[in-house]
Amino acid sequence: MSVASRPVWRRRVLWVALACLAVGVLAWMRLRPPVVDAVPAEARALVRTLQFTGRVKTPARVEVGVTVTGRVARVAVDEGDAVEAGQPLIELETDEARAAAEQARASLAQAEARRESQATLALSSAEAALGQAEATLRAAERELTRTQELVAQQFYSQSRLDEARRAADVARAQRDAARAQVQANQRSGAERGAAVAQVATARAALAAAEARLAQLVVRAPAAGRVLLRNVEPGQIVQAGKGLLTLSVQGPTELVAPVDERFLGQLRDGQVARVRADAYPEAPFDARLVRLAPSVDAQSGAVEVTFAVQGALPAFLREDMTLSIEVRTGAREAARAVPLKALREPAAGSSGERATVLVAEDGRAVAREVVLGLRTLDAVEVRSGLKDGDLVLLDAAIVPGQRVRARPVPLTTRAGAGQAMSSSFSR
């Protein structure tokens, strides 16, 4: 081989070597097991929550108005004012009604005076008249007896006897009339009853006049707050028209419509964390106190009611929008795997079975597992795994395939809208 041909030969050898190296590298890369993300099976605290939007519920909303037609003299409250039970809210003009009440009060006083006069004077006068009538009757009867004797002895004529009899009859009639008058003026008598009835009538008339006067002042039916005012002084108002809208005080409740799919997760007494959309920096706690007995046929939602725990936040307003997160399940120590690791996922329930792939000796091995608590993106494995097992996440891997597991931490994502969310801690 000449000296000139040596560089060419060396270049050829170099190219052949490089080609062989490239083929080897390609073959090695094709035969090398793929790197697959795997989550280590280990005990963690697992919490399941349900997030949805709710609002502040008004305990009771009352439309307040007048029961008689009249002109408004004064409106004592404005929108937003807090009111106490019985506090005056609206006053109508009262001149005519006050005059009627005064007249009824005077009539009552007159009737009571007449009753007292009858009880003290009329009865005494009637008793005196009765005594006088009885004395007159006795004298007339004695005169009649004496006249009868003298007529029998023929000292008096028959006409004199008839006159004596008439006098006795008149005296007896006067006595009977006086006795009836006494009975009438006694406590159970007619005169007494009439006087008492007049007092009762006058008292009823006064009560009616005072009731009408009271109707001209609209008072708060209970403690609460004025939400809406639709009346001004000088306005002519009619009975039955709502003039003020009040929210009556009561226990502040929070309500939210929850999709019926999540109904099985909710129980009385569950704790919720609440944030007002307007004040997200001031969360507070609430407790689930009531589930509606029926599901809305139109929306497929059930109304859930919560009671505020602890001090009531001052910023809460009726119908305020809230973000509510309910803690619906928790495990202190649970082997949890991502939902995407399940090969045969099914609708979640305690005791559900599924299959996962576990890295063993460089290969993907199928394991049947029993599942428990399910969250938005993870599920508890109750049996089928042990601590340290690497659960493969790549859905393209098949059982028996050679793999190289790359451990990655279990991560979570926050729920949005009405959905489950989850959180984990080691």
C-alpha positions in Angstrom: 0.0 0.0 0.0 1.4 3.3 -1.0 1.8 6.1 1.2 -0.8 8.1 -0.8 -3.5 5.5 -0.3 -3.2 5.3 3.4 -5.3 8.4 4.3 -8.1 7.1 2.1 -8.1 3.7 3.8 -8.1 5.2 7.2 -11.0 7.4 6.4 -13.0 4.4 5.1 -12.3 2.5 8.3 -13.4 5.5 10.4 -16.7 5.9 8.5 -17.4 2.2 8.9 -16.7 2.4 12.6 -19.0 5.4 13.0 -21.8 3.7 11.0 -21.5 0.6 13.2 -21.5 2.7 16.3 -24.7 4.6 15.2 -26.4 1.3 14.4 -25.5 0.0 17.8 -26.7 3.1 19.5 -30.0 3.0 17.6 -30.5 -0.7 18.5 -29.7 -0.1 22.1 -32.1 2.8 22.2 -34.9 0.8 20.6 -34.4 -2.2 22.9 -33.9 -0.1 26.1 -37.1 -0.1 28.4 -39.0 3.2 28.4 -38.9 5.5 31.4 -42.3 5.6 33.0 -43.6 8.0 35.8 -44.6 6.0 38.8 -46.2 7.0 42.1 -44.9 5.3 45.2 -47.5 3.6 47.3 -47.3 5.0 50.8 -49.6 6.2 53.6 -50.9 9.7 53.4 -53.6 11.8 54.9 -56.4 11.9 52.3 -59.2 14.6 52.4 -62.1 14.8 50.0 -64.0 18.1 49.7 -66.9 19.3 47.6 -66.9 22.8 46.3 -69.9 24.8 45.1 -71.4 28.2 45.0 -74.1 29.3 47.5 -75.7 32.4 48.9 -76.8 33.9 52.2 -80.4 33.0 52.9 -82.8 35.6 54.3 -84.7 34.0 57.2 -87.9 35.7 56.3 -88.8 38.6 54.0 -91.9 40.5 54.8 -93.8 43.1 52.8 -95.2 45.8 55.1 -98.1 48.0 54.3 -101.2 49.8 55.7 -104.6 48.3 56.4 -106.5 51.5 55.7 -106.4 54.2 53.0 -104.8 57.5 54.0 -102.1 60.1 53.5 -98.6 59.4 54.8 -97.5 61.9 57.4 -94.1 60.4 58.2 -91.7 57.6 57.2 -89.5 56.8 60.1 -86.9 54.5 58.4 -84.7 54.3 55.4 -83.3 51.4 53.4 -80.6 49.5 55.4 -81.9 50.6 58.8 -82.1 48.1 61.6 -85.5 48.0 63.4 -86.8 46.5 66.6 -90.1 44.7 67.0 -92.9 47.2 67.4 -90.9 50.2 66.2 -93.0 52.7 64.2 -92.2 52.6 60.5 -94.9 54.6 58.8 -97.4 57.1 60.2 -100.6 58.2 58.4 -102.4 61.5 59.2 -104.4 60.9 62.4 -106.4 64.1 63.1 -109.8 62.6 62.3 -109.1 59.3 64.0 -107.9 61.0 67.1 -111.1 63.1 67.3 -113.2 60.0 66.9 -111.3 58.3 69.7 -111.7 61.3 72.0 -115.5 61.4 71.3 -115.7 57.7 72.1 -113.7 58.2 75.3 -116.2 60.9 76.4 -119.2 58.7 75.6 -117.6 56.0 77.7 -117.1 58.4 80.6 -120.8 59.5 80.3 -122.0 55.9 80.3 -119.9 55.0 83.3 -121.2 58.1 85.2 -124.8 57.0 84.4 -124.1 53.5 85.7 -122.6 54.8 88.9 -125.5 57.2 89.4 -128.0 54.4 88.8 -126.2 52.2 91.3 -126.0 54.8 94.1 -129.0 57.2 93.6 -131.7 55.4 91.6 -131.9 52.4 93.8 -132.1 54.6 97.0 -134.9 56.7 95.4 -136.8 53.6 94.3 -136.5 52.0 97.8 -137.8 55.3 99.4 -140.7 55.4 96.9 -141.5 51.8 97.7 -141.6 52.5 101.5 -143.9 55.4 100.9 -146.2 53.4 98.6 -146.4 50.6 101.2 -147.3 53.0 103.9 -150.0 54.6 101.7 -151.4 51.1 100.9 -151.5 50.2 104.6 -153.5 53.4 105.4 -155.9 52.7 102.5 -156.5 49.2 103.6 -157.2 50.3 107.2 -159.6 52.9 105.8 -161.3 50.3 103.7 -161.8 48.0 106.7 -163.2 50.8 108.8 -165.6 51.9 106.0 -166.9 48.4 105.5 -167.7 48.2 109.2 -169.5 51.6 109.2 -171.5 50.7 106.0 -172.6 47.5 107.7 -173.8 49.6 110.6 -175.5 51.9 108.0 -173.5 54.9 109.1 -171.9 55.2 105.5 -173.5 54.8 102.2 -172.4 52.2 99.6 -170.8 54.9 97.5 -168.4 55.7 100.4 -167.3 52.0 100.4 -166.7 52.0 96.7 -164.5 55.1 97.1 -162.5 53.4 99.8 -162.0 50.3 97.7 -160.8 52.5 94.7 -158.3 54.2 97.0 -157.0 50.9 98.3 -156.6 49.6 94.7 -154.7 52.7 93.7 -152.3 52.4 96.6 -151.7 48.7 95.9 -150.9 49.5 92.3 -148.5 52.3 93.4 -146.8 49.8 95.8 -146.4 47.2 93.0 -144.9 49.8 90.7 -142.5 51.0 93.4 -141.5 47.4 94.0 -140.8 46.8 90.3 -138.7 49.9 90.2 -136.6 48.7 93.1 -136.1 45.3 91.5 -135.1 47.0 88.2 -132.5 49.1 90.0 -130.9 46.2 91.8 -127.7 44.6 90.5 -129.6 42.0 88.5 -132.3 44.4 87.4 -133.2 45.7 84.0 -132.2 49.3 84.8 -128.9 48.2 86.1 -128.4 45.9 83.1 -129.2 48.8 80.7 -126.7 51.0 82.4 -124.0 48.3 82.2 -124.9 47.6 78.6 -124.5 51.2 77.7 -121.0 51.2 79.4 -120.1 48.0 77.4 -121.3 49.6 74.2 -119.3 52.8 74.8 -116.2 50.8 75.7 -116.5 48.8 72.5 -116.8 52.0 70.5 -113.7 53.4 72.1 -111.8 50.2 71.4 -112.8 50.4 67.8 -111.8 54.1 67.6 -108.4 53.3 69.2 -107.9 50.3 66.9 -108.5 52.5 63.9 -106.1 55.1 65.3 -103.5 52.3 65.8 -103.9 51.2 62.2 -102.6 54.5 61.1 -99.2 53.7 62.5 -97.4 50.8 60.8 -95.0 49.0 63.2 -92.3 46.5 62.6 -93.6 42.9 63.1 -90.3 41.7 64.4 -86.7 42.8 64.7 -84.9 43.0 61.3 -83.6 45.3 58.6 -85.2 47.5 56.0 -84.4 46.1 52.5 -86.6 48.3 50.3 -88.6 51.5 50.8 -91.4 52.4 48.3 -93.2 55.2 50.2 -92.7 58.9 50.9 -94.4 61.5 53.1 -97.5 63.1 51.5 -98.2 60.0 49.4 -101.8 58.6 49.3 -101.6 54.9 50.1 -104.1 52.1 50.0 -104.6 49.0 52.0 -102.8 45.9 50.8 -100.0 47.6 48.9 -96.4 46.8 50.0 -94.6 49.9 51.1 -91.5 48.5 52.9 -89.7 45.2 52.6 -88.1 43.9 55.8 -85.8 41.0 56.4 -86.8 39.5 59.8 -84.0 38.5 62.1 -83.3 34.9 62.6 -80.4 32.4 62.5 -78.3 33.2 59.4 -78.3 30.3 57.0 -76.4 29.6 53.9 -78.0 27.7 51.0 -76.6 26.1 47.9 -77.9 23.9 45.1 -75.8 20.8 44.8 -75.9 18.4 41.9 -77.7 15.2 43.0 -74.7 13.1 41.9 -72.9 14.3 45.1 -75.9 13.7 47.4 -74.4 10.4 48.7 -71.4 12.3 50.0 -73.3 14.8 52.2 -74.3 14.3 55.8 -75.7 16.5 58.6 -73.0 17.9 60.7 -70.3 18.1 58.0 -67.9 21.1 58.4 -67.6 23.6 55.5 -65.1 26.5 54.9 -66.9 29.5 53.4 -65.6 32.5 51.6 -67.7 35.5 50.4 -66.7 36.4 46.8 -66.5 40.0 47.9 -64.3 39.2 51.0 -62.1 36.2 50.0 -59.6 37.2 52.7 -62.0 36.6 55.5 -63.1 32.9 55.4 -65.4 31.5 58.1 -66.7 28.1 59.2 -70.2 26.7 58.7 -71.9 23.3 59.5 -74.3 21.4 57.3 -77.7 21.3 59.1 -80.2 20.3 56.5 -80.7 18.5 53.2 -83.8 19.2 51.2 -86.2 16.2 51.2 -86.6 16.4 47.4 -84.6 17.0 44.2 -85.5 19.8 41.8 -86.8 18.1 38.8 -85.7 20.9 36.4 -82.1 21.3 37.5 -81.4 18.0 39.1 -80.1 19.7 42.2 -80.8 19.4 45.9 -80.8 22.4 48.2 -78.2 22.1 51.1 -78.5 24.4 54.1 -75.6 25.4 56.4 -75.5 27.3 59.7 -72.6 29.7 60.5 -70.4 28.6 63.2 -69.0 31.0 65.7 -69.4 34.8 65.4 -71.4 36.0 62.5 -69.2 37.9 60.0 -70.4 41.6 59.9 -70.1 41.8 56.1 -72.7 39.2 55.3 -75.7 40.5 53.4 -78.9 38.8 52.2 -78.4 36.9 48.9 -74.6 37.5 49.0 -72.7 35.0 46.8 -70.4 32.5 48.6 -67.9 29.8 47.8 -68.5 26.8 50.0 -66.1 23.9 50.4 -67.5 21.0 52.4 -65.2 18.3 53.9 -67.1 15.1 52.9 -64.5 12.4 53.6 -61.1 11.9 55.2 -58.5 9.2 55.9 -55.7 9.8 58.4 -53.5 7.3 56.6 -54.5 6.0 53.2 -52.5 4.5 50.2 -53.8 6.8 47.5 -53.0 6.6 43.8 -54.1 8.9 40.9 -57.3 8.0 39.1 -55.4 7.9 35.9 -53.4 5.0 37.2 -56.5 2.8 37.2 -56.8 0.5 34.3 -60.4 -0.4 34.9 -62.0 2.6 36.6 -65.7 2.4 37.6 -68.2 4.7 39.3 -66.7 5.1 42.8 -68.0 3.2 45.8 -66.4 1.6 48.8 -65.2 -1.9 47.9 -64.8 -1.1 44.1 -62.2 -3.2 42.4 -59.8 -2.1 39.6 -56.4 -3.0 38.1 -53.2 -1.0 38.3 -49.7 -1.7 36.8 -46.8 -2.0 39.3 -43.1 -2.0 38.4 -41.5 -5.3 39.5 -38.1 -6.4 38.4 -38.1 -4.0 35.5 -41.5 -5.1 34.1 -45.1 -3.9 34.4 -47.1 -6.3 36.5 -50.9 -6.1 36.8 -52.4 -5.9 40.3 -56.0 -6.1 41.3 -56.8 -3.5 44.0 -59.8 -2.7 46.2 -60.6 1.0 46.3 -62.1 3.2 48.9 -62.4 7.0 49.3 -62.5 8.7 45.9 -61.6 12.3 45.3 -61.4 14.5 42.2 -58.1 13.1 41.0 -57.1 10.3 43.4 -58.5 7.2 45.1 -57.7 5.3 48.2 -56.4 1.7 47.7 -57.6 -0.4 50.6 -55.9 -3.6 49.6 -53.7 -4.9 46.7 -50.7 -2.7 47.3 -47.9 -2.4 49.9 -45.7 0.4 50.9 -43.0 1.1 48.3 -44.8 -0.3 45.3 -44.4 1.9 42.3 -47.7 2.4 40.5 -47.2 3.2 36.8 -49.1 6.2 35.3 -48.5 5.8 31.6 -51.7 4.4 30.0 -49.8 3.1 27.0 -47.8 0.5 29.0 -49.2 -3.0 28.9 -48.7 -5.9 31.4 -45.4 -7.7 30.9 -43.7 -4.8 29.2 -40.2 -3.9 30.3 -40.1 -0.5 32.0 -37.9 1.8 34.0 -40.0 3.4 36.7 -39.2 7.0 37.6 -40.8 7.9 41.0 -42.8 11.1 41.0 -44.7 12.7 43.9 -48.5 12.4 44.0 -49.8 15.8 43.0 -53.4 17.2 43.2 -55.4 19.9 41.5 -57.9 22.2 43.1 -61.6 21.7 42.2 -63.4 24.4 40.3 -67.1 25.2 40.4 -69.3 22.4 41.7 -66.8 19.5 41.9 -64.8 17.4 44.3 -61.3 18.4 45.3 -58.7 16.6 47.2 -55.6 17.3 49.3 -52.8 15.1 50.6 -50.1 15.3 53.2 -47.4 12.9 54.1 
